Amino acid sequence: MSTRSRIGMVNEDGSITSVYCHWDGYPSHNGVLLLENYKEREKIGMLLSLGDLSYLAPKIAPEGNSVHTFDSPTDGVCVFYGRDRKEKGTECKVSANLKEFIQMSDWCDYLYIFEAGEWFVITMDGDKKPGKLSAYFLEE
């Protein structure tokens, strides 16, 4: 069974650009990957520009001439529905604000938001209030 998540970044105008991620959305997987590998707005922007993910990984693209497809992914490389399976309608979405972002993601288990240089997580079965992702691990 999948643990669905949504990964987003707050824009200058307060809107949130985000993508869906189907597998391993729990903080001990996607949360750790985001904290360790997606620290710069530019890299996060590149991730979001490729649309919805099947699986988040440390690298966005394979190195060199590595063959990377949905059915035969390169280890450590994200798998995208659009780029790697050629699906349509998998582009990133923009929410006007946090409330809209939460509403559009109500079927996800975890929401991740990058703002002001930090990652925040919202657990959808809780109070739906953002908390610092790095603090999440201290609470466990």
LODREN-304512 format. One record per residue (C-alpha): z, y, x. Coordinates in steps of 0.001 Angstrom, whole numbers. Each point is the difference from the previous one (the first is absolute). Layout:
BEGIN
(rec (Z Y X)) ...
This chain:
BEGIN
(rec (0 0 0)) (rec (-798 3477 1237)) (rec (2407 2854 593)) (rec (-2071 2993 -1040)) (rec (427 3435 1502)) (rec (-1577 3422 45)) (rec (-274 2011 3213)) (rec (-396 3763 -200)) (rec (150 3269 1868)) (rec (1065 3383 -1381)) (rec (-2709 2638 395)) (rec (564 3708 714)) (rec (-292 836 -3711)) (rec (2641 -2580 -979)) (rec (-2485 -2547 -1331)) (rec (174 -3570 1317)) (rec (-2977 -1970 1290)) (rec (655 -3732 -195)) (rec (-1371 -3528 84)) (rec (1092 -3311 -1501)) (rec (1027 -2899 2269)) (rec (86 -3482 -1519)) (rec (1936 -2165 2491)) (rec (3393 226 1697)) (rec (1064 3399 -1332)) (rec (3690 -536 646)) (rec (1706 2318 2531)) (rec (555 -2739 2590)) (rec (-3804 -368 266)) (rec (-2006 3014 -1168)) (rec (2941 2331 556)) (rec (408 -1110 3608)) (rec (-3751 189 620)) (rec (-117 3560 -1338)) (rec (3024 1124 2044)) (rec (-1286 -1571 3214)) (rec (-3769 569 -230)) (rec (-754 2872 -2369)) (rec (1895 3030 1304)) (rec (-2744 2628 155)) (rec (-1643 1689 -2991)) (rec (-3437 -538 1557)) (rec (404 -3795 240)) (rec (1524 -196 -3487)) (rec (-2933 2061 -1289)) (rec (-2414 -2489 1579)) (rec (1873 -2882 -1661)) (rec (-102 1669 -3418)) (rec (-3665 963 348)) (rec (-988 -3687 -38)) (rec (1550 -590 -3422)) (rec (1977 -2861 -1474)) (rec (1286 -2728 2279)) (rec (400 -3685 -373)) (rec (2260 -55 3062)) (rec (1559 2651 2260)) (rec (12 -646 3754)) (rec (682 2011 3178)) (rec (-3659 869 637)) (rec (-2483 1586 -2393)) (rec (-3135 -1357 1672)) (rec (-833 -2823 2409)) (rec (-686 795 3625)) (rec (-3406 -384 1587)) (rec (-2439 -2373 -1687)) (rec (2609 -2150 -1726)) (rec (-1209 -1542 -3243)) (rec (2318 1143 -2786)) (rec (-599 -861 -3648)) (rec (2137 -600 -3070)) (rec (-339 -3767 380)) (rec (246 13 3789)) (rec (2279 2872 1044)) (rec (894 874 3563)) (rec (3702 -523 740)) (rec (1981 3227 -194)) (rec (-2695 1933 -1908)) (rec (326 1366 -3542)) (rec (-2087 -1667 -2689)) (rec (-1586 2449 -2457)) (rec (-1656 -897 -3299)) (rec (-2803 2527 426)) (rec (-800 -261 3699)) (rec (639 -3713 432)) (rec (-950 -1475 -3381)) (rec (-2485 2698 -1091)) (rec (1799 584 -3312)) (rec (-653 3207 -1915)) (rec (2636 2201 -1607)) (rec (2608 -521 2713)) (rec (142 3587 1235)) (rec (3276 1815 600)) (rec (1537 1825 -2960)) (rec (1551 3457 -184)) (rec (3081 664 -2126)) (rec (940 3575 -839)) (rec (3670 -546 849)) (rec (2727 -2588 567)) (rec (537 -649 -3713)) (rec (-3693 -797 -520)) (rec (-32 -2139 3164)) (rec (2895 -2091 -1355)) (rec (-1565 -292 -3458)) (rec (-3334 -1217 1364)) (rec (1832 -2570 2131)) (rec (2415 -1449 -2547)) (rec (-1359 -3541 521)) (rec (709 116 3758)) (rec (3212 -1252 1600)) (rec (289 2650 2739)) (rec (-1468 3446 549)) (rec (-294 1561 3446)) (rec (-494 3725 543)) (rec (-540 1861 3267)) (rec (1234 3583 -55)) (rec (1059 2460 2702)) (rec (-297 -2630 2735)) (rec (2127 -2653 -1740)) (rec (-560 -3058 -2181)) (rec (1845 -327 -3298)) (rec (241 -3059 -2238)) (rec (505 -300 -3737)) (rec (1186 -3347 -1316)) (rec (-1508 -304 -3445)) (rec (2759 -2169 -1448)) (rec (2624 2583 979)) (rec (539 3653 -857)) (rec (-3519 937 1183)) (rec (1303 2676 2344)) (rec (-1500 251 3493)) (rec (2198 -926 2939)) (rec (-785 148 3700)) (rec (-1675 -3247 962)) (rec (1855 -167 3319)) (rec (3329 184 -1890)) (rec (-1040 -2858 -2297)) (rec (545 -2496 2791)) (rec (3458 1381 768)) (rec (1041 -632 -3620)) (rec (-954 -3687 -34)) 
